[in-house]
Amino acid sequence: MRMLREAEPDGRILDALDWFFPEGEGLEAPPPGPTQPTPRELRLVGEAQENFRELILGLLGDPVRRAEYLEVSPV
């Protein structure tokens, strides 16, 4: 969201999106740590990541929607 607010070039935003949220890749393996997420939790995180990708791609493709979203979204 910071990159959108700062009007970074779309290519840089897409690169960052693909780096942090690769297309079609949810959390298939639990991250290391003392507690292990349930399969449901992994699915929910994967869905949230895909929804975020779709939101950003939609905002990049529609400058009017992008401006409106940034105007009303919290800091």
mmCIF file of the N, C-alpha and C atoms, coordinates in Angstrom:
data_MODEL
# 
_entry.id   MODEL 
# 
loop_
_atom_site.group_PDB 
_atom_site.id 
_atom_site.type_symbol 
_atom_site.label_atom_id 
_atom_site.label_alt_id 
_atom_site.label_comp_id 
_atom_site.label_asym_id 
_atom_site.label_entity_id 
_atom_site.label_seq_id 
_atom_site.pdbx_PDB_ins_code 
_atom_site.Cartn_x 
_atom_site.Cartn_y 
_atom_site.Cartn_z 
_atom_site.occupancy 
_atom_site.B_iso_or_equiv 
_atom_site.pdbx_formal_charge 
_atom_site.auth_seq_id 
_atom_site.auth_comp_id 
_atom_site.auth_asym_id 
_atom_site.auth_atom_id 
_atom_site.pdbx_PDB_model_num 
ATOM 1   N N  . MET A 1 1  ? 0.825   -1.181  0.000   1.00 0.00 ? 1  MET A N  1 
ATOM 2   C CA . MET A 1 1  ? 0.000   0.000   0.000   1.00 0.00 ? 1  MET A CA 1 
ATOM 3   C C  . MET A 1 1  ? 0.877   1.256   0.000   1.00 0.00 ? 1  MET A C  1 
ATOM 4   N N  . ARG A 1 2  ? 2.004   1.187   0.671   1.00 0.00 ? 2  ARG A N  1 
ATOM 5   C CA . ARG A 1 2  ? 2.906   2.329   0.683   1.00 0.00 ? 2  ARG A CA 1 
ATOM 6   C C  . ARG A 1 2  ? 3.345   2.670   -0.731  1.00 0.00 ? 2  ARG A C  1 
ATOM 7   N N  . MET A 1 3  ? 3.631   1.660   -1.511  1.00 0.00 ? 3  MET A N  1 
ATOM 8   C CA . MET A 1 3  ? 4.078   1.900   -2.879  1.00 0.00 ? 3  MET A CA 1 
ATOM 9   C C  . MET A 1 3  ? 2.982   2.568   -3.708  1.00 0.00 ? 3  MET A C  1 
ATOM 10  N N  . LEU A 1 4  ? 1.739   2.199   -3.478  1.00 0.00 ? 4  LEU A N  1 
ATOM 11  C CA . LEU A 1 4  ? 0.629   2.851   -4.180  1.00 0.00 ? 4  LEU A CA 1 
ATOM 12  C C  . LEU A 1 4  ? 0.508   4.306   -3.751  1.00 0.00 ? 4  LEU A C  1 
ATOM 13  N N  . ARG A 1 5  ? 0.583   4.539   -2.451  1.00 0.00 ? 5  ARG A N  1 
ATOM 14  C CA . ARG A 1 5  ? 0.476   5.908   -1.936  1.00 0.00 ? 5  ARG A CA 1 
ATOM 15  C C  . ARG A 1 5  ? 1.583   6.814   -2.465  1.00 0.00 ? 5  ARG A C  1 
ATOM 16  N N  . GLU A 1 6  ? 2.773   6.258   -2.599  1.00 0.00 ? 6  GLU A N  1 
ATOM 17  C CA . GLU A 1 6  ? 3.912   7.051   -3.052  1.00 0.00 ? 6  GLU A CA 1 
ATOM 18  C C  . GLU A 1 6  ? 4.031   7.075   -4.575  1.00 0.00 ? 6  GLU A C  1 
ATOM 19  N N  . ALA A 1 7  ? 3.034   6.526   -5.265  1.00 0.00 ? 7  ALA A N  1 
ATOM 20  C CA . ALA A 1 7  ? 2.970   6.526   -6.735  1.00 0.00 ? 7  ALA A CA 1 
ATOM 21  C C  . ALA A 1 7  ? 4.215   5.904   -7.365  1.00 0.00 ? 7  ALA A C  1 
ATOM 22  N N  . GLU A 1 8  ? 4.646   4.786   -6.783  1.00 0.00 ? 8  GLU A N  1 
ATOM 23  C CA . GLU A 1 8  ? 5.762   4.045   -7.382  1.00 0.00 ? 8  GLU A CA 1 
ATOM 24  C C  . GLU A 1 8  ? 5.317   3.561   -8.767  1.00 0.00 ? 8  GLU A C  1 
ATOM 25  N N  . PRO A 1 9  ? 6.256   3.352   -9.679  1.00 0.00 ? 9  PRO A N  1 
ATOM 26  C CA . PRO A 1 9  ? 5.891   2.825   -11.000 1.00 0.00 ? 9  PRO A CA 1 
ATOM 27  C C  . PRO A 1 9  ? 5.190   1.468   -10.868 1.00 0.00 ? 9  PRO A C  1 
ATOM 28  N N  . ASP A 1 10 ? 4.200   1.250   -11.730 1.00 0.00 ? 10 ASP A N  1 
ATOM 29  C CA . ASP A 1 10 ? 3.428   0.002   -11.666 1.00 0.00 ? 10 ASP A CA 1 
ATOM 30  C C  . ASP A 1 10 ? 4.323   -1.229  -11.750 1.00 0.00 ? 10 ASP A C  1 
ATOM 31  N N  . GLY A 1 11 ? 5.367   -1.171  -12.551 1.00 0.00 ? 11 GLY A N  1 
ATOM 32  C CA . GLY A 1 11 ? 6.271   -2.314  -12.680 1.00 0.00 ? 11 GLY A CA 1 
ATOM 33  C C  . GLY A 1 11 ? 6.935   -2.683  -11.362 1.00 0.00 ? 11 GLY A C  1 
ATOM 34  N N  . ARG A 1 12 ? 7.324   -1.684  -10.593 1.00 0.00 ? 12 ARG A N  1 
ATOM 35  C CA . ARG A 1 12 ? 7.944   -1.958  -9.274  1.00 0.00 ? 12 ARG A CA 1 
ATOM 36  C C  . ARG A 1 12 ? 6.922   -2.559  -8.323  1.00 0.00 ? 12 ARG A C  1 
ATOM 37  N N  . ILE A 1 13 ? 5.682   -2.066  -8.393  1.00 0.00 ? 13 ILE A N  1 
ATOM 38  C CA . ILE A 1 13 ? 4.626   -2.607  -7.534  1.00 0.00 ? 13 ILE A CA 1 
ATOM 39  C C  . ILE A 1 13 ? 4.351   -4.057  -7.905  1.00 0.00 ? 13 ILE A C  1 
ATOM 40  N N  . LEU A 1 14 ? 4.283   -4.351  -9.194  1.00 0.00 ? 14 LEU A N  1 
ATOM 41  C CA . LEU A 1 14 ? 4.052   -5.727  -9.639  1.00 0.00 ? 14 LEU A CA 1 
ATOM 42  C C  . LEU A 1 14 ? 5.195   -6.645  -9.214  1.00 0.00 ? 14 LEU A C  1 
ATOM 43  N N  . ASP A 1 15 ? 6.421   -6.169  -9.333  1.00 0.00 ? 15 ASP A N  1 
ATOM 44  C CA . ASP A 1 15 ? 7.569   -6.976  -8.897  1.00 0.00 ? 15 ASP A CA 1 
ATOM 45  C C  . ASP A 1 15 ? 7.478   -7.294  -7.407  1.00 0.00 ? 15 ASP A C  1 
ATOM 46  N N  . ALA A 1 16 ? 7.145   -6.290  -6.600  1.00 0.00 ? 16 ALA A N  1 
ATOM 47  C CA . ALA A 1 16 ? 7.018   -6.502  -5.154  1.00 0.00 ? 16 ALA A CA 1 
ATOM 48  C C  . ALA A 1 16 ? 5.874   -7.452  -4.845  1.00 0.00 ? 16 ALA A C  1 
ATOM 49  N N  . LEU A 1 17 ? 4.761   -7.289  -5.546  1.00 0.00 ? 17 LEU A N  1 
ATOM 50  C CA . LEU A 1 17 ? 3.607   -8.159  -5.335  1.00 0.00 ? 17 LEU A CA 1 
ATOM 51  C C  . LEU A 1 17 ? 3.973   -9.609  -5.638  1.00 0.00 ? 17 LEU A C  1 
ATOM 52  N N  . ASP A 1 18 ? 4.663   -9.823  -6.761  1.00 0.00 ? 18 ASP A N  1 
ATOM 53  C CA . ASP A 1 18 ? 5.068   -11.187 -7.123  1.00 0.00 ? 18 ASP A CA 1 
ATOM 54  C C  . ASP A 1 18 ? 6.104   -11.753 -6.158  1.00 0.00 ? 18 ASP A C  1 
ATOM 55  N N  . TRP A 1 19 ? 6.951   -10.890 -5.601  1.00 0.00 ? 19 TRP A N  1 
ATOM 56  C CA . TRP A 1 19 ? 7.971   -11.350 -4.659  1.00 0.00 ? 19 TRP A CA 1 
ATOM 57  C C  . TRP A 1 19 ? 7.332   -11.791 -3.337  1.00 0.00 ? 19 TRP A C  1 
ATOM 58  N N  . PHE A 1 20 ? 6.457   -10.948 -2.786  1.00 0.00 ? 20 PHE A N  1 
ATOM 59  C CA . PHE A 1 20 ? 5.872   -11.238 -1.476  1.00 0.00 ? 20 PHE A CA 1 
ATOM 60  C C  . PHE A 1 20 ? 4.654   -12.153 -1.538  1.00 0.00 ? 20 PHE A C  1 
ATOM 61  N N  . PHE A 1 21 ? 3.906   -12.073 -2.641  1.00 0.00 ? 21 PHE A N  1 
ATOM 62  C CA . PHE A 1 21 ? 2.684   -12.869 -2.798  1.00 0.00 ? 21 PHE A CA 1 
ATOM 63  C C  . PHE A 1 21 ? 2.668   -13.515 -4.174  1.00 0.00 ? 21 PHE A C  1 
ATOM 64  N N  . PRO A 1 22 ? 3.500   -14.538 -4.394  1.00 0.00 ? 22 PRO A N  1 
ATOM 65  C CA . PRO A 1 22 ? 3.550   -15.172 -5.717  1.00 0.00 ? 22 PRO A CA 1 
ATOM 66  C C  . PRO A 1 22 ? 2.174   -15.704 -6.129  1.00 0.00 ? 22 PRO A C  1 
ATOM 67  N N  . GLU A 1 23 ? 1.873   -15.544 -7.401  1.00 0.00 ? 23 GLU A N  1 
ATOM 68  C CA . GLU A 1 23 ? 0.571   -15.960 -7.919  1.00 0.00 ? 23 GLU A CA 1 
ATOM 69  C C  . GLU A 1 23 ? 0.344   -17.448 -7.688  1.00 0.00 ? 23 GLU A C  1 
ATOM 70  N N  . GLY A 1 24 ? -0.820  -17.768 -7.130  1.00 0.00 ? 24 GLY A N  1 
ATOM 71  C CA . GLY A 1 24 ? -1.210  -19.152 -6.929  1.00 0.00 ? 24 GLY A CA 1 
ATOM 72  C C  . GLY A 1 24 ? -0.473  -19.879 -5.830  1.00 0.00 ? 24 GLY A C  1 
ATOM 73  N N  . GLU A 1 25 ? 0.316   -19.178 -5.042  1.00 0.00 ? 25 GLU A N  1 
ATOM 74  C CA . GLU A 1 25 ? 1.064   -19.841 -3.970  1.00 0.00 ? 25 GLU A CA 1 
ATOM 75  C C  . GLU A 1 25 ? 0.581   -19.358 -2.616  1.00 0.00 ? 25 GLU A C  1 
ATOM 76  N N  . GLY A 1 26 ? -0.191  -20.191 -1.956  1.00 0.00 ? 26 GLY A N  1 
ATOM 77  C CA . GLY A 1 26 ? -0.598  -19.886 -0.592  1.00 0.00 ? 26 GLY A CA 1 
ATOM 78  C C  . GLY A 1 26 ? 0.441   -20.460 0.356   1.00 0.00 ? 26 GLY A C  1 
ATOM 79  N N  . LEU A 1 27 ? 0.084   -20.550 1.602   1.00 0.00 ? 27 LEU A N  1 
ATOM 80  C CA . LEU A 1 27 ? 0.981   -21.166 2.585   1.00 0.00 ? 27 LEU A CA 1 
ATOM 81  C C  . LEU A 1 27 ? 0.730   -22.664 2.581   1.00 0.00 ? 27 LEU A C  1 
ATOM 82  N N  . GLU A 1 28 ? 1.541   -23.384 1.839   1.00 0.00 ? 28 GLU A N  1 
ATOM 83  C CA . GLU A 1 28 ? 1.363   -24.831 1.760   1.00 0.00 ? 28 GLU A CA 1 
ATOM 84  C C  . GLU A 1 28 ? 2.051   -25.539 2.916   1.00 0.00 ? 28 GLU A C  1 
ATOM 85  N N  . ALA A 1 29 ? 3.140   -24.967 3.387   1.00 0.00 ? 29 ALA A N  1 
ATOM 86  C CA . ALA A 1 29 ? 3.858   -25.547 4.516   1.00 0.00 ? 29 ALA A CA 1 
ATOM 87  C C  . ALA A 1 29 ? 3.827   -24.548 5.661   1.00 0.00 ? 29 ALA A C  1 
ATOM 88  N N  . PRO A 1 30 ? 3.651   -25.036 6.867   1.00 0.00 ? 30 PRO A N  1 
ATOM 89  C CA . PRO A 1 30 ? 3.616   -24.114 7.996   1.00 0.00 ? 30 PRO A CA 1 
ATOM 90  C C  . PRO A 1 30 ? 4.960   -23.447 8.210   1.00 0.00 ? 30 PRO A C  1 
ATOM 91  N N  . PRO A 1 31 ? 4.958   -22.180 8.603   1.00 0.00 ? 31 PRO A N  1 
ATOM 92  C CA . PRO A 1 31 ? 6.226   -21.520 8.912   1.00 0.00 ? 31 PRO A CA 1 
ATOM 93  C C  . PRO A 1 31 ? 6.825   -22.111 10.178  1.00 0.00 ? 31 PRO A C  1 
ATOM 94  N N  . PRO A 1 32 ? 8.143   -22.048 10.314  1.00 0.00 ? 32 PRO A N  1 
ATOM 95  C CA . PRO A 1 32 ? 8.764   -22.601 11.523  1.00 0.00 ? 32 PRO A CA 1 
ATOM 96  C C  . PRO A 1 32 ? 8.352   -21.800 12.755  1.00 0.00 ? 32 PRO A C  1 
ATOM 97  N N  . GLY A 1 33 ? 8.198   -22.481 13.836  1.00 0.00 ? 33 GLY A N  1 
ATOM 98  C CA . GLY A 1 33 ? 7.839   -21.805 15.075  1.00 0.00 ? 33 GLY A CA 1 
ATOM 99  C C  . GLY A 1 33 ? 7.314   -22.793 16.088  1.00 0.00 ? 33 GLY A C  1 
ATOM 100 N N  . PRO A 1 34 ? 7.050   -22.304 17.297  1.00 0.00 ? 34 PRO A N  1 
ATOM 101 C CA . PRO A 1 34 ? 6.618   -23.206 18.366  1.00 0.00 ? 34 PRO A CA 1 
ATOM 102 C C  . PRO A 1 34 ? 5.196   -23.726 18.168  1.00 0.00 ? 34 PRO A C  1 
ATOM 103 N N  . THR A 1 35 ? 4.348   -23.008 17.459  1.00 0.00 ? 35 THR A N  1 
ATOM 104 C CA . THR A 1 35 ? 2.991   -23.486 17.215  1.00 0.00 ? 35 THR A CA 1 
ATOM 105 C C  . THR A 1 35 ? 2.803   -23.712 15.721  1.00 0.00 ? 35 THR A C  1 
ATOM 106 N N  . GLN A 1 36 ? 1.969   -24.644 15.403  1.00 0.00 ? 36 GLN A N  1 
ATOM 107 C CA . GLN A 1 36 ? 1.721   -24.970 14.002  1.00 0.00 ? 36 GLN A CA 1 
ATOM 108 C C  . GLN A 1 36 ? 0.290   -24.580 13.631  1.00 0.00 ? 36 GLN A C  1 
ATOM 109 N N  . PRO A 1 37 ? 0.126   -23.869 12.507  1.00 0.00 ? 37 PRO A N  1 
ATOM 110 C CA . PRO A 1 37 ? -1.224  -23.491 12.096  1.00 0.00 ? 37 PRO A CA 1 
ATOM 111 C C  . PRO A 1 37 ? -2.004  -24.720 11.630  1.00 0.00 ? 37 PRO A C  1 
ATOM 112 N N  . THR A 1 38 ? -3.302  -24.612 11.756  1.00 0.00 ? 38 THR A N  1 
ATOM 113 C CA . THR A 1 38 ? -4.172  -25.686 11.292  1.00 0.00 ? 38 THR A CA 1 
ATOM 114 C C  . THR A 1 38 ? -4.324  -25.586 9.776   1.00 0.00 ? 38 THR A C  1 
ATOM 115 N N  . PRO A 1 39 ? -4.762  -26.657 9.127   1.00 0.00 ? 39 PRO A N  1 
ATOM 116 C CA . PRO A 1 39 ? -5.010  -26.579 7.681   1.00 0.00 ? 39 PRO A CA 1 
ATOM 117 C C  . PRO A 1 39 ? -6.002  -25.457 7.333   1.00 0.00 ? 39 PRO A C  1 
ATOM 118 N N  . ARG A 1 40 ? -6.986  -25.245 8.175   1.00 0.00 ? 40 ARG A N  1 
ATOM 119 C CA . ARG A 1 40 ? -7.963  -24.170 7.943   1.00 0.00 ? 40 ARG A CA 1 
ATOM 120 C C  . ARG A 1 40 ? -7.277  -22.805 7.986   1.00 0.00 ? 40 ARG A C  1 
ATOM 121 N N  . GLU A 1 41 ? -6.400  -22.608 8.958   1.00 0.00 ? 41 GLU A N  1 
ATOM 122 C CA . GLU A 1 41 ? -5.684  -21.336 9.066   1.00 0.00 ? 41 GLU A CA 1 
ATOM 123 C C  . GLU A 1 41 ? -4.792  -21.099 7.839   1.00 0.00 ? 41 GLU A C  1 
ATOM 124 N N  . LEU A 1 42 ? -4.128  -22.158 7.387   1.00 0.00 ? 42 LEU A N  1 
ATOM 125 C CA . LEU A 1 42 ? -3.299  -22.040 6.192   1.00 0.00 ? 42 LEU A CA 1 
ATOM 126 C C  . LEU A 1 42 ? -4.149  -21.655 4.978   1.00 0.00 ? 42 LEU A C  1 
ATOM 127 N N  . ARG A 1 43 ? -5.318  -22.260 4.862   1.00 0.00 ? 43 ARG A N  1 
ATOM 128 C CA . ARG A 1 43 ? -6.226  -21.954 3.756   1.00 0.00 ? 43 ARG A CA 1 
ATOM 129 C C  . ARG A 1 43 ? -6.693  -20.510 3.827   1.00 0.00 ? 43 ARG A C  1 
ATOM 130 N N  . LEU A 1 44 ? -7.048  -20.051 5.029   1.00 0.00 ? 44 LEU A N  1 
ATOM 131 C CA . LEU A 1 44 ? -7.513  -18.671 5.192   1.00 0.00 ? 44 LEU A CA 1 
ATOM 132 C C  . LEU A 1 44 ? -6.429  -17.653 4.840   1.00 0.00 ? 44 LEU A C  1 
ATOM 133 N N  . VAL A 1 45 ? -5.201  -17.931 5.251   1.00 0.00 ? 45 VAL A N  1 
ATOM 134 C CA . VAL A 1 45 ? -4.098  -17.028 4.917   1.00 0.00 ? 45 VAL A CA 1 
ATOM 135 C C  . VAL A 1 45 ? -3.869  -17.024 3.410   1.00 0.00 ? 45 VAL A C  1 
ATOM 136 N N  . GLY A 1 46 ? -3.924  -18.180 2.785   1.00 0.00 ? 46 GLY A N  1 
ATOM 137 C CA . GLY A 1 46 ? -3.768  -18.262 1.333   1.00 0.00 ? 46 GLY A CA 1 
ATOM 138 C C  . GLY A 1 46 ? -4.846  -17.477 0.609   1.00 0.00 ? 46 GLY A C  1 
ATOM 139 N N  . GLU A 1 47 ? -6.084  -17.587 1.089   1.00 0.00 ? 47 GLU A N  1 
ATOM 140 C CA . GLU A 1 47 ? -7.187  -16.834 0.492   1.00 0.00 ? 47 GLU A CA 1 
ATOM 141 C C  . GLU A 1 47 ? -6.995  -15.336 0.680   1.00 0.00 ? 47 GLU A C  1 
ATOM 142 N N  . ALA A 1 48 ? -6.540  -14.927 1.849   1.00 0.00 ? 48 ALA A N  1 
ATOM 143 C CA . ALA A 1 48 ? -6.302  -13.499 2.103   1.00 0.00 ? 48 ALA A CA 1 
ATOM 144 C C  . ALA A 1 48 ? -5.201  -12.968 1.190   1.00 0.00 ? 48 ALA A C  1 
ATOM 145 N N  . GLN A 1 49 ? -4.158  -13.744 0.996   1.00 0.00 ? 49 GLN A N  1 
ATOM 146 C CA . GLN A 1 49 ? -3.080  -13.329 0.113   1.00 0.00 ? 49 GLN A CA 1 
ATOM 147 C C  . GLN A 1 49 ? -3.580  -13.180 -1.322  1.00 0.00 ? 49 GLN A C  1 
ATOM 148 N N  . GLU A 1 50 ? -4.390  -14.121 -1.778  1.00 0.00 ? 50 GLU A N  1 
ATOM 149 C CA . GLU A 1 50 ? -4.920  -14.040 -3.141  1.00 0.00 ? 50 GLU A CA 1 
ATOM 150 C C  . GLU A 1 50 ? -5.874  -12.855 -3.287  1.00 0.00 ? 50 GLU A C  1 
ATOM 151 N N  . ASN A 1 51 ? -6.684  -12.602 -2.274  1.00 0.00 ? 51 ASN A N  1 
ATOM 152 C CA . ASN A 1 51 ? -7.571  -11.437 -2.306  1.00 0.00 ? 51 ASN A CA 1 
ATOM 153 C C  . ASN A 1 51 ? -6.773  -10.140 -2.366  1.00 0.00 ? 51 ASN A C  1 
ATOM 154 N N  . PHE A 1 52 ? -5.675  -10.073 -1.633  1.00 0.00 ? 52 PHE A N  1 
ATOM 155 C CA . PHE A 1 52 ? -4.829  -8.887  -1.656  1.00 0.00 ? 52 PHE A CA 1 
ATOM 156 C C  . PHE A 1 52 ? -4.228  -8.693  -3.050  1.00 0.00 ? 52 PHE A C  1 
ATOM 157 N N  . ARG A 1 53 ? -3.742  -9.787  -3.649  1.00 0.00 ? 53 ARG A N  1 
ATOM 158 C CA . ARG A 1 53 ? -3.209  -9.708  -5.019  1.00 0.00 ? 53 ARG A CA 1 
ATOM 159 C C  . ARG A 1 53 ? -4.264  -9.158  -5.972  1.00 0.00 ? 53 ARG A C  1 
ATOM 160 N N  . GLU A 1 54 ? -5.470  -9.696  -5.882  1.00 0.00 ? 54 GLU A N  1 
ATOM 161 C CA . GLU A 1 54 ? -6.541  -9.251  -6.768  1.00 0.00 ? 54 GLU A CA 1 
ATOM 162 C C  . GLU A 1 54 ? -6.864  -7.777  -6.555  1.00 0.00 ? 54 GLU A C  1 
ATOM 163 N N  . LEU A 1 55 ? -6.875  -7.331  -5.299  1.00 0.00 ? 55 LEU A N  1 
ATOM 164 C CA . LEU A 1 55 ? -7.130  -5.927  -4.999  1.00 0.00 ? 55 LEU A CA 1 
ATOM 165 C C  . LEU A 1 55 ? -6.074  -5.042  -5.656  1.00 0.00 ? 55 LEU A C  1 
ATOM 166 N N  . ILE A 1 56 ? -4.802  -5.364  -5.453  1.00 0.00 ? 56 ILE A N  1 
ATOM 167 C CA . ILE A 1 56 ? -3.723  -4.538  -5.993  1.00 0.00 ? 56 ILE A CA 1 
ATOM 168 C C  . ILE A 1 56 ? -3.751  -4.547  -7.513  1.00 0.00 ? 56 ILE A C  1 
ATOM 169 N N  . LEU A 1 57 ? -3.943  -5.702  -8.122  1.00 0.00 ? 57 LEU A N  1 
ATOM 170 C CA . LEU A 1 57 ? -3.995  -5.767  -9.578  1.00 0.00 ? 57 LEU A CA 1 
ATOM 171 C C  . LEU A 1 57 ? -5.169  -4.949  -10.118 1.00 0.00 ? 57 LEU A C  1 
ATOM 172 N N  . GLY A 1 58 ? -6.294  -4.999  -9.426  1.00 0.00 ? 58 GLY A N  1 
ATOM 173 C CA . GLY A 1 58 ? -7.448  -4.202  -9.828  1.00 0.00 ? 58 GLY A CA 1 
ATOM 174 C C  . GLY A 1 58 ? -7.177  -2.717  -9.714  1.00 0.00 ? 58 GLY A C  1 
ATOM 175 N N  . LEU A 1 59 ? -6.503  -2.307  -8.654  1.00 0.00 ? 59 LEU A N  1 
ATOM 176 C CA . LEU A 1 59 ? -6.185  -0.892  -8.472  1.00 0.00 ? 59 LEU A CA 1 
ATOM 177 C C  . LEU A 1 59 ? -5.175  -0.418  -9.513  1.00 0.00 ? 59 LEU A C  1 
ATOM 178 N N  . LEU A 1 60 ? -4.237  -1.269  -9.868  1.00 0.00 ? 60 LEU A N  1 
ATOM 179 C CA . LEU A 1 60 ? -3.256  -0.889  -10.885 1.00 0.00 ? 60 LEU A CA 1 
ATOM 180 C C  . LEU A 1 60 ? -3.917  -0.737  -12.253 1.00 0.00 ? 60 LEU A C  1 
ATOM 181 N N  . GLY A 1 61 ? -4.946  -1.531  -12.501 1.00 0.00 ? 61 GLY A N  1 
ATOM 182 C CA . GLY A 1 61 ? -5.609  -1.497  -13.800 1.00 0.00 ? 61 GLY A CA 1 
ATOM 183 C C  . GLY A 1 61 ? -6.659  -0.413  -13.940 1.00 0.00 ? 61 GLY A C  1 
ATOM 184 N N  . ASP A 1 62 ? -7.019  0.246   -12.843 1.00 0.00 ? 62 ASP A N  1 
ATOM 185 C CA . ASP A 1 62 ? -8.090  1.247   -12.881 1.00 0.00 ? 62 ASP A CA 1 
ATOM 186 C C  . ASP A 1 62 ? -7.665  2.477   -12.082 1.00 0.00 ? 62 ASP A C  1 
ATOM 187 N N  . PRO A 1 63 ? -7.099  3.478   -12.755 1.00 0.00 ? 63 PRO A N  1 
ATOM 188 C CA . PRO A 1 63 ? -6.586  4.658   -12.052 1.00 0.00 ? 63 PRO A CA 1 
ATOM 189 C C  . PRO A 1 63 ? -7.644  5.410   -11.234 1.00 0.00 ? 63 PRO A C  1 
ATOM 190 N N  . VAL A 1 64 ? -8.886  5.418   -11.702 1.00 0.00 ? 64 VAL A N  1 
ATOM 191 C CA . VAL A 1 64 ? -9.951  6.111   -10.962 1.00 0.00 ? 64 VAL A CA 1 
ATOM 192 C C  . VAL A 1 64 ? -10.233 5.371   -9.663  1.00 0.00 ? 64 VAL A C  1 
ATOM 193 N N  . ARG A 1 65 ? -10.386 4.068   -9.758  1.00 0.00 ? 65 ARG A N  1 
ATOM 194 C CA . ARG A 1 65 ? -10.632 3.253   -8.553  1.00 0.00 ? 65 ARG A CA 1 
ATOM 195 C C  . ARG A 1 65 ? -9.449  3.356   -7.594  1.00 0.00 ? 65 ARG A C  1 
ATOM 196 N N  . ARG A 1 66 ? -8.254  3.388   -8.145  1.00 0.00 ? 66 ARG A N  1 
ATOM 197 C CA . ARG A 1 66 ? -7.042  3.502   -7.338  1.00 0.00 ? 66 ARG A CA 1 
ATOM 198 C C  . ARG A 1 66 ? -7.053  4.806   -6.537  1.00 0.00 ? 66 ARG A C  1 
ATOM 199 N N  . ALA A 1 67 ? -7.346  5.916   -7.203  1.00 0.00 ? 67 ALA A N  1 
ATOM 200 C CA . ALA A 1 67 ? -7.378  7.217   -6.528  1.00 0.00 ? 67 ALA A CA 1 
ATOM 201 C C  . ALA A 1 67 ? -8.456  7.239   -5.449  1.00 0.00 ? 67 ALA A C  1 
ATOM 202 N N  . GLU A 1 68 ? -9.622  6.690   -5.755  1.00 0.00 ? 68 GLU A N  1 
ATOM 203 C CA . GLU A 1 68 ? -10.704 6.651   -4.772  1.00 0.00 ? 68 GLU A CA 1 
ATOM 204 C C  . GLU A 1 68 ? -10.324 5.788   -3.575  1.00 0.00 ? 68 GLU A C  1 
ATOM 205 N N  . TYR A 1 69 ? -9.718  4.649   -3.832  1.00 0.00 ? 69 TYR A N  1 
ATOM 206 C CA . TYR A 1 69 ? -9.329  3.740   -2.755  1.00 0.00 ? 69 TYR A CA 1 
ATOM 207 C C  . TYR A 1 69 ? -8.302  4.402   -1.848  1.00 0.00 ? 69 TYR A C  1 
ATOM 208 N N  . LEU A 1 70 ? -7.304  5.037   -2.429  1.00 0.00 ? 70 LEU A N  1 
ATOM 209 C CA . LEU A 1 70 ? -6.266  5.681   -1.627  1.00 0.00 ? 70 LEU A CA 1 
ATOM 210 C C  . LEU A 1 70 ? -6.817  6.877   -0.852  1.00 0.00 ? 70 LEU A C  1 
ATOM 211 N N  . GLU A 1 71 ? -7.842  7.509   -1.386  1.00 0.00 ? 71 GLU A N  1 
ATOM 212 C CA . GLU A 1 71 ? -8.434  8.651   -0.718  1.00 0.00 ? 71 GLU A CA 1 
ATOM 213 C C  . GLU A 1 71 ? -9.166  8.247   0.569   1.00 0.00 ? 71 GLU A C  1 
ATOM 214 N N  . VAL A 1 72 ? -9.804  7.091   0.552   1.00 0.00 ? 72 VAL A N  1 
ATOM 215 C CA . VAL A 1 72 ? -10.616 6.671   1.707   1.00 0.00 ? 72 VAL A CA 1 
ATOM 216 C C  . VAL A 1 72 ? -9.949  5.638   2.593   1.00 0.00 ? 72 VAL A C  1 
ATOM 217 N N  . SER A 1 73 ? -8.834  5.030   2.143   1.00 0.00 ? 73 SER A N  1 
ATOM 218 C CA . SER A 1 73 ? -8.201  4.000   2.958   1.00 0.00 ? 73 SER A CA 1 
ATOM 219 C C  . SER A 1 73 ? -7.400  4.630   4.080   1.00 0.00 ? 73 SER A C  1 
ATOM 220 N N  . PRO A 1 74 ? -7.371  3.956   5.238   1.00 0.00 ? 74 PRO A N  1 
ATOM 221 C CA . PRO A 1 74 ? -6.609  4.484   6.383   1.00 0.00 ? 74 PRO A CA 1 
ATOM 222 C C  . PRO A 1 74 ? -5.115  4.476   6.083   1.00 0.00 ? 74 PRO A C  1 
ATOM 223 N N  . VAL A 1 75 ? -4.399  5.293   6.787   1.00 0.00 ? 75 VAL A N  1 
ATOM 224 C CA . VAL A 1 75 ? -2.943  5.439   6.594   1.00 0.00 ? 75 VAL A CA 1 
ATOM 225 C C  . VAL A 1 75 ? -2.226  4.205   6.959   1.00 0.00 ? 75 VAL A C  1 
# 
